[in-house]
């Protein structure tokens, strides 16, 4: 869950956006595609006009919009790698 303080342009991102590691995206019973849901939520948060992002752990230095782009690219790159690896085994 993220909270946004519009007047101060502060996003409280908790573990949703972490600046120096990728958050753990895990599977949940009844959730069909948690990674797709996470990527969709990052795209929605990307649209918020924020100046400061406060996370639950680690460092808070950096651009949240840039970090969102990095997280999306990281996960898309890993998905591509997994797909290629599976195709090579087939």
Helices and strands as residue ranges (DSSP letters): E 3-5, E 10-14, H 34-46, E 52-55, H 64-89
